[in-house]
Amino acid sequence: MELSGKVAVVTGSGRGLGLAYARALGAAGASVVVNDVDEQAVADAVRTVEAAGGKAVGVTAAVGSTESAEALIAAAVEHFGRLDVLVTNAGILRDKVLWKMSDDDFDDVVRVHLRGTFTCARAAAVRMREQGEGGRIVLVGSPAGQRGNFGQTNYAAAKAGIVAMARTWAMELARADITVNAVIPVAATEMTRTIPAFAPAIEEAERTGEPLPRWMRRDEGLGTVDDVTGLVTYLASDASAGVTGQAIGLGGDRLALWAHPQEKAHAFQDGGWSADDIAASWAAGVGAEPETFGIPAPRPPAGA
């Protein structure tokens, strides 16, 4: 995929998935603004993108505030003359069950993930609309935002909100030829490495350099961070001009389109529904097939 002449901002690109996205965009020919809160990580990321064949500049800043968002977009314009692509990857975790989660735990995660996505996308949209040549905004969601996940009230809520914003902004920015999509990545990161069913296979793959086993790459849709980069590169390209408002998952060997929330079942009753009416009809009516929730537990094959 060719991205020569494109300029991208990738938030939270000092390590992990964000660094993989920035490296892949640079390898495809894009100039990239990398970002992290760690100055050394930013410097290392710049060198990584340049080694991959791209041009890069770094901005050390905590994503969340309007000031940080505008500094990132300004860096793209100052150093490379324009902005074509925004990838909002920055995030933190503060996992706790509901009754132990503090206000700060909740606010910190929402500020970086949800507010940071909003402020960066707003600044990018302003610039892209001024340029009048369209653009690509790629928001990073999570399976936790699609399904919920134990101990992640703050993270799941923020990630669900990000996908909702993608659908809204796809409508608002369509006339400006700016596409907005959400990526739902599944990759071997510090978080997935702690899952007991995955940990041994991840450790073995890292030790030997061999791919993750087939059941993980296909059945669980879990691969390396580099496995996700093809989707981000595609969504950053001219080839994806007709794709917007979508939540698209990629992990290992599995590419997936996530469904939007919609009515699954409905029923009518003249005069409306009392509580007693609902109770009497629920199990055999609208509630006959309730939705599941939570990320399904890994199911390794026997002997794996």
C-alpha positions in Angstrom: 0.0 0.0 0.0 1.5 3.3 -1.1 1.3 6.3 1.3 4.0 8.5 -0.2 3.2 12.2 0.3 0.8 11.4 3.1 1.3 12.9 6.6 0.0 11.0 9.7 -0.2 11.7 13.4 -0.2 8.6 15.6 -0.9 9.2 19.3 0.6 6.9 21.9 3.1 5.6 19.4 6.1 5.2 21.7 5.7 1.4 22.1 3.4 -1.5 21.5 0.6 -1.2 18.9 1.0 2.5 18.4 4.7 2.1 17.5 3.8 -0.7 15.1 1.2 1.5 13.4 3.7 4.4 13.1 6.4 2.1 11.7 4.0 0.6 9.1 2.8 4.0 8.0 6.4 5.1 7.6 7.3 1.9 5.7 4.5 2.7 3.3 6.0 6.1 2.6 4.1 8.4 5.0 5.7 11.1 7.1 4.7 10.5 10.7 4.3 12.5 13.9 4.9 10.1 16.8 3.8 10.8 20.3 4.2 9.5 23.8 4.5 10.8 27.4 8.0 9.4 27.6 10.6 11.6 25.9 13.0 8.6 25.3 10.2 6.5 23.9 9.4 9.3 21.4 13.1 9.6 20.3 13.3 5.8 19.9 10.0 5.8 17.9 11.3 8.5 15.5 14.4 6.4 14.8 12.2 3.3 14.3 10.0 5.0 11.7 13.0 6.5 9.9 14.7 3.1 9.8 11.5 1.7 8.2 11.9 4.2 5.4 9.6 7.0 6.6 10.2 10.6 7.8 9.3 11.3 11.5 9.2 13.9 14.1 8.2 13.5 17.8 6.0 15.3 20.2 6.2 14.4 23.9 2.8 15.2 25.4 0.0 13.6 27.4 -3.0 13.2 25.2 -6.3 14.5 26.5 -6.1 18.3 26.5 -6.9 20.6 23.7 -3.4 22.0 23.9 -1.8 18.6 23.4 -4.1 17.8 20.4 -3.4 21.1 18.7 0.4 20.7 19.3 0.3 17.3 17.5 -1.5 18.7 14.5 0.7 21.8 14.4 3.8 19.6 14.4 2.5 17.8 11.3 1.8 21.1 9.5 5.1 22.7 10.6 7.4 19.9 9.7 5.6 18.3 6.7 3.2 20.9 5.5 -0.2 19.2 5.9 -2.2 16.5 7.6 -3.8 13.5 5.9 -4.2 10.8 8.6 -4.9 10.7 12.3 -4.6 7.5 14.3 -5.8 7.8 17.9 -4.0 5.1 19.8 -3.0 6.7 23.1 -4.3 5.0 26.2 -3.7 3.9 29.8 -5.2 1.2 32.1 -6.4 1.6 35.6 -8.2 -1.8 36.1 -10.3 -2.4 39.2 -13.8 -3.9 39.9 -16.6 -1.3 40.3 -16.6 -1.1 44.0 -12.9 -0.5 44.2 -12.5 1.9 41.3 -11.8 5.4 42.5 -12.8 8.7 40.8 -9.3 9.2 39.6 -9.1 5.7 38.2 -12.2 6.4 36.1 -11.4 10.0 35.2 -7.7 9.3 34.1 -8.7 6.5 31.7 -11.6 8.4 30.2 -9.5 11.6 29.9 -6.8 9.8 27.8 -8.9 7.4 25.8 -12.2 9.2 25.2 -11.4 12.9 25.7 -8.1 12.4 24.0 -9.7 10.9 21.0 -12.2 13.7 20.9 -9.7 16.5 21.2 -7.3 15.0 18.7 -10.0 14.2 16.1 -11.5 17.7 16.5 -8.2 19.3 15.8 -7.5 17.0 12.9 -11.0 17.6 11.4 -10.5 21.4 11.5 -7.2 21.1 9.7 -8.4 18.5 7.1 -11.5 20.6 6.3 -9.3 23.7 5.9 -7.2 21.8 3.4 -10.3 20.7 1.5 -8.7 17.5 0.3 -10.4 14.9 2.5 -8.6 12.8 5.1 -8.6 9.6 7.2 -9.3 9.4 10.9 -8.7 6.0 12.4 -9.9 5.5 16.0 -8.6 2.6 18.1 -11.3 0.7 20.0 -11.1 -2.6 21.9 -13.0 -5.9 22.3 -13.7 -4.6 25.8 -15.7 -1.7 24.4 -17.7 -4.0 22.2 -18.4 -6.7 24.8 -17.5 -5.4 28.2 -14.7 -6.9 30.4 -14.4 -7.7 34.0 -12.5 -5.0 36.0 -12.6 -2.5 33.1 -15.5 -0.2 33.7 -13.5 2.9 32.7 -11.7 1.3 29.8 -14.7 -0.5 28.3 -16.9 2.7 28.6 -14.3 4.8 26.9 -13.7 2.3 24.1 -17.5 1.9 23.5 -17.7 5.7 23.3 -14.9 5.8 20.8 -16.8 3.6 18.4 -20.0 5.6 18.9 -18.0 8.7 18.0 -16.7 7.0 14.8 -20.2 6.5 13.6 -21.2 10.0 14.5 -18.2 11.7 12.9 -18.5 9.5 9.8 -21.8 11.3 9.2 -20.6 14.8 10.1 -17.4 14.6 8.0 -18.7 12.8 4.9 -19.2 16.0 2.9 -15.6 16.9 3.5 -14.5 13.4 2.1 -13.0 12.6 5.5 -13.6 9.0 6.5 -13.8 7.9 10.1 -13.4 4.2 11.2 -12.7 2.3 14.4 -10.1 -0.4 14.6 -10.7 -3.2 17.1 -7.2 -4.8 17.5 -6.4 -8.1 19.2 -2.7 -8.6 19.7 -0.1 -10.0 22.1 0.6 -7.0 24.3 1.4 -6.6 28.0 -2.3 -7.0 28.8 -3.0 -10.2 26.9 0.3 -11.7 28.0 -1.2 -12.0 31.5 -4.1 -14.2 30.4 -3.2 -17.7 31.6 -4.5 -19.5 28.5 -2.3 -17.3 26.3 0.8 -16.7 28.4 2.7 -19.9 27.7 2.2 -19.7 23.9 3.2 -16.0 23.8 6.3 -16.7 25.9 7.3 -19.6 23.6 6.7 -17.6 20.5 8.9 -14.8 21.8 11.6 -17.3 22.8 11.8 -19.1 19.5 10.7 -16.5 17.0 8.0 -18.9 15.7 4.5 -17.8 15.0 1.8 -18.1 17.6 -0.1 -21.4 17.3 -2.9 -21.7 14.7 -5.7 -22.0 17.3 -4.7 -18.6 18.7 -4.3 -16.9 15.4 -7.6 -18.2 13.9 -9.9 -19.3 16.7 -9.0 -16.5 19.1 -8.0 -14.0 16.4 -4.8 -13.1 18.4 -1.5 -12.3 16.8 1.4 -9.9 17.0 1.1 -6.1 17.0 2.5 -6.2 13.4 -0.5 -8.3 12.3 -2.8 -5.4 13.0 -0.9 -2.8 11.0 -2.2 -3.8 7.6 -5.7 -2.7 8.6 -4.5 0.7 9.8 -2.4 1.2 6.7 -5.4 0.3 4.5 -7.7 2.7 6.3 -5.0 5.4 6.0 -4.9 5.0 2.2 -6.8 6.2 -0.8 -8.0 2.6 -1.4 -10.3 2.9 1.6 -12.1 6.0 0.4 -15.5 4.2 0.4 -15.1 2.8 3.9 -16.4 4.9 6.8 -18.4 4.6 10.0 -17.2 1.0 10.5 -15.8 -0.9 13.4 -13.3 -3.4 12.0 -11.4 -6.0 13.9 -8.1 -7.6 13.1 -5.9 -10.0 15.1 -3.8 -12.9 13.9 -5.4 -14.4 10.8 -8.9 -13.0 11.5 -10.3 -9.9 9.9 -13.8 -9.1 11.1 -16.5 -6.5 10.7 -18.3 -5.7 14.0 -22.1 -5.2 13.9 -23.6 -1.9 15.0 -26.1 -2.1 17.9 -29.6 -2.6 16.7 -32.9 -4.0 17.8 -32.8 -7.8 18.0 -36.4 -8.5 18.8 -39.6 -6.5 19.5 -43.2 -7.0 20.3 -46.3 -4.8 20.3 -49.2 -4.5 22.7 -52.2 -2.2 22.3 -52.3 0.4 25.0 -48.6 -0.1 26.0 -46.7 -2.3 28.4 -47.2 -2.4 32.2 -44.5 -4.0 34.4 -46.7 -7.0 34.9 -47.2 -7.4 31.1 -43.5 -7.4 30.6 -42.9 -9.9 33.3 -45.5 -12.2 31.9 -44.2 -12.1 28.4 -40.5 -11.6 28.7 -39.1 -15.1 28.8 -41.2 -16.3 25.8 -41.2 -13.0 23.9 -38.6 -10.3 23.4 -36.3 -11.8 26.1 -36.4 -15.4 24.7 -32.8 -15.1 23.4 -30.9 -12.6 25.6 -27.6 -11.2 24.4 -24.4 -12.5 25.8 -21.9 -10.1 27.4 -18.2 -10.1 28.2 -15.2 -11.2 26.1 -15.4 -15.0 25.8 -12.8 -16.9 27.7 -10.0 -18.4 25.5 -10.7 -22.0 24.6 -7.4 -23.7 23.7 -7.7 -27.1 22.0 -7.0 -30.2 24.1 -3.3 -30.7 24.6 -2.4 -27.1 23.6 
